[in-house]
Amino acid sequence: MTQTAPPPVQQPVAALAGRPADAPAERSVRTIVSPLALAGRRGKVTYWSVFALVVVLFAFAFLFPVYWMVTGAMKPPEEVVRTPPTLVPEQWQVTGYTDAWDLMRLPTHLWNTVVQATGAWVLQIVFCTAAAYALSKLKPAFGKVVLGGILATLMVPVQALVVPKYLTIADMPLIHVNLLNDPLAIWLPAVANAFNLYLLKRFFDQIPRDVLEAAEIDGAGKLRTLWSIVLPLSRPVLGVVSIFALVAVWQDFLWPLMVFSDTEKQPISVALVQLSQNVPLTVLIGAMVIASIPMVLMFLVFQRHIIAGISAGSTKG
């Protein structure tokens, strides 16, 4: 009987490459410019020059409109409409801001906006958090059906809901109460925010079940677990939801215009349009600058929470 020779032993590819067989494979990274070209002096100079140019262009694109708006209120009315425009005011003055503060009654309208935004934020945080916690951790009957119905409302255009919401606010079902010219007309529709509810639910889904079971073993009930365990862990996403809720009410125009016919109760977004017909252009620009200051300050104060909330849940473990 003839014996066949055994097949030649194939060496691992790693051994042929001069690397141990058990060494982890290196991941090849493809870039527009090779790392070898960037390692040289010329490559570094080119890279940092292009990087600095891009940063300067983006900073100019975002900051120049802000500069133009802030300085526009400091120009005389005839200089604002001059052609070609002046980049730096020839005569610096602050009357545009002081007149806007007095003539357009900005304190009243800013306070109306704060009341409406704060109420909508509080109610949205309370009810959306409770609903998201119930759908995520309590697992109610037909929970998936309820969640599917909530998410289906995201497919409906906002404009299609304006008339039904207005009819509901004008004559509340069952109790027959008219909520026009009342902050509740802003608060109640803002509670039903499907996007923020889904955002909270997805974050609650990532909280380990072991943490909640440990709280149950210690005798904590459902509400105690929500207050002492879930909410402290959810500060990043609660910060993001708070920003979304406040900005949505602050910049909304169509709905407050419909429900607030009383000028004294209108928010700043509606008042700027209603009172802009009989004021100089510099006064209007100054009013827009003042109206944008609260949102800018809120972003600067809570930017750390915004970034943490955006990155929350991106990694596990």
Residue pairs with C-beta under 8 A, 6 or more apart in sequence:
12 21
14 20
14 21
14 23
14 25
15 21
29 35
33 43
33 47
37 43
38 44
38 47
69 285
69 288
69 289
70 289
71 88
71 89
72 80
72 96
72 282
72 285
73 96
73 97
73 100
73 282
73 283
73 285
73 286
73 289
74 89
74 92
74 93
74 94
74 96
74 282
75 86
75 89
75 90
75 91
75 93
75 96
75 282
76 91
76 93
76 282
77 280
77 281
77 282
79 86
79 89
79 90
79 91
80 281
80 282
80 285
81 281
95 282
96 280
96 282
96 283
96 285
96 286
97 286
97 289
97 290
99 279
99 280
99 282
99 283
99 286
100 106
100 279
100 283
100 284
100 286
100 287
100 290
101 107
101 286
101 290
103 275
103 279
103 283
104 271
104 272
104 275
104 279
104 283
104 287
105 271
105 275
106 268
106 271
106 287
106 290
106 291
108 264
109 266
109 267
109 268
109 271
110 268
110 290
110 291
110 294
112 265
112 266
112 267
112 268
113 249
113 250
113 267
113 268
113 269
114 294
115 183
116 183
116 186
116 187
116 249
116 256
116 267
117 245
117 246
117 249
117 250
119 183
119 186
119 187
120 186
120 187
120 190
120 191
120 245
120 246
120 248
120 249
121 242
121 245
121 246
121 249
123 187
123 188
123 190
123 191
124 190
124 191
124 193
124 196
124 241
124 245
125 238
125 241
125 242
125 245
127 191
128 191
128 193
128 196
128 197
128 200
128 241
129 200
129 226
129 231
129 234
129 238
130 226
131 197
132 197
132 198
132 200
132 201
132 204
133 200
133 204
133 226
133 230
134 140
134 143
135 143
135 146
135 147
135 201
136 201
136 204
136 205
137 204
137 207
137 212
137 230
138 222
140 146
147 198
147 201
150 194
150 197
150 198
151 194
151 198
153 192
153 194
154 194
154 195
162 254
162 255
162 258
165 189
165 255
166 258
166 259
169 178
169 179
169 180
169 185
169 188
169 189
169 259
170 178
170 179
170 180
171 177
171 178
172 178
172 179
179 185
179 188
179 259
180 259
180 260
180 261
181 259
181 260
181 261
181 262
181 265
185 259
185 260
186 249
186 255
186 256
186 259
189 255
190 245
190 248
190 249
193 244
193 245
193 248
195 244
196 241
196 244
196 245
199 237
199 240
199 241
200 234
200 237
200 238
200 241
202 313
203 234
203 237
203 312
203 313
204 230
204 234
206 313
206 316
207 229
207 230
207 233
207 234
211 229
211 233
212 225
212 229
212 230
215 224
215 225
215 228
215 229
216 225
220 228
220 229
231 238
235 305
236 305
236 308
236 309
236 311
236 312
237 309
237 312
237 313
238 309
239 302
239 305
239 306
239 308
239 309
240 305
240 306
240 309
240 310
241 309
242 302
243 298
243 299
243 302
243 305
243 306
246 295
246 298
247 295
249 267
250 267
250 268
250 269
250 294
250 295
251 269
251 295
252 267
252 269
253 269
253 270
253 273
256 266
256 267
256 269
256 270
257 266
257 270
257 273
260 266
260 267
260 270
263 271
263 274
266 274
268 291
269 291
272 284
272 287
272 288
272 291
276 284
276 287
279 287
299 306
